[in-house]
Amino acid sequence: MMNLKIRLAIMSFLQFAVWGAYLTSMGNYLASIGMASKIGLFYAMQGIVSIFMPAIMGIIADRWIPVQRLLGYCHALAALFIIMAGYYGASAGSEAAFSTLFLLYSFSVAFYMPTIALSNSVAYTVLTNNNYDTIKAFPPIRTLGTVGFICAMLFVNFSGTLNDSFAFNFDAVEGFLSFQNTYHQFYVSGIIGIILFLFSFSLPHCSINKSSDKKTLSDILGLKAFALFKERKMAIFFIFSMLLGVSLQITNGYANPFIASFKDIPEYANSWGANNANALISLSQISETLCILLIPFFLKRFGIKKVMLMAMFAWVLRFGLFVTGNPGNGVWMFILSMIVYGIAFDFFNVSGSLFVDRETDKSIRSSAQGVFMMMTNGFGATIGMIGAQFVVNYFVFNHSDVSTQLEGWKISWTIFAIYSLIVSLLFAVLFKYKHERK
């Protein structure tokens, strides 16, 4: 039988490959079919469903369906709807209706987003049942998830179809339609999801909770964790988690269309960066993989406040470097922006999660993690994408002139950078936490 940790690593690889197939490139496809002004709504839907679907699926996994089975069923449904979205995109072409495509996509992410928590639950349960130390055994397994995300991104970037209007010429770009610009990315995601659905039946069994103890609705939904807001320190932390969560999905939604827009400028039309935006953005995930390894050292030496501030200022750099960079002689600024993403994302998400784990009682620890995720990936990311859509539409997509759009992109990234800077400064002043090095 395949080694236990290898099976969990494969699960993690496939789990995030499903997402990586379209998360950073979907904006390009939407723009190509005339839905550029709706990009923010597609990404905001991920945050909206993250507010309630993980809790619902968590209850089902605890009480009725073993978590490894529920993980597979959710992936099967998510794959079905994303493939339907791809098929609709193929049949409707540039005449695709927003309402139909958005509905199919929404059903897909409604079943996909809970699987992030479900896959973690599978890993934790299996490792614990087999006497592994989760603190040591889980990080390498989770790292394979980021590798899967990167592989899916690169596959979508370098795979493509012939444009019937042109002869095939890989270098000429016009004759080669990369999957990052087409509905094919949804097919890729769906196929990986079906593979994970089938693979889930090979995962070890995880028992459901058959406890006879009576639980209130508040217990089931983890609402007691909201009592943490009575503590000033935790209330400020959660509020700033939401404010910083605003930044989480902005570059996922708009970095690809922004970089690809340089293809309309003769000076950059044939540059590698403008024509391989997904591959360029994949450096962000590579950085994320490496930065995870730095977190224990930085937390021990500097403490949660300084580490969170590093993440916040990294977001300022992430956006600011987009203002000054380009895919030509300024491509190094784009590359640096991708590198600092690892600090911006990991030092915030992973360190924040560890802080919540340390500062809360074990009786509400899981629920407290749910509150943290709800504030960041739920409310924060939703507000961020809706706000970002307004900004980008106003400064970019409301204009047809290429030079005006490029200037609009720079204004938009500047606004996002200033917002991150303000949040950073307020956090530095308002969040009080004394770190004791041990």
Protein Blocks (a to p, Z undefined) as FASTA:
>chain_A
ZZfklmmmmmmmmmmmmmmmmmmmmmmmmmmnopmmmmmmmmmmmmmmmmmmmmmmmmmm
mmmmcfklmmmmmmmmmmmmmmmmmmmmmmnmmmbcfklmmmmmmmmmmmmmmmmmmmmm
mmmmmmmmnopafklmmmmmmmmmmmmmmmmmmmmmmgccddfkbccdfknommpccfkl
mmklmmmmmmmmmmmmmmmmmpccddddfbfbdcdfklmnopmmmmmmmpmklmmmmmmm
mmmmmmmmmmmmmmmmmmmmmmmpmklmmgmklmmmmlmmmmmmmmmmmmmmmmmmmmmm
nommlmmmmmmmmmmmmmmmmmmgcfklmmmmmmmmmmmmmmmmmmmmmmmmmmmmmmpc
fklmmmmmmmmmmmmmmmmmmmmmmmmmmmmmmmmmmpfbfklmmmmmmmmmmmmmmmmm
mmmmmmmmmmgcddddZZ
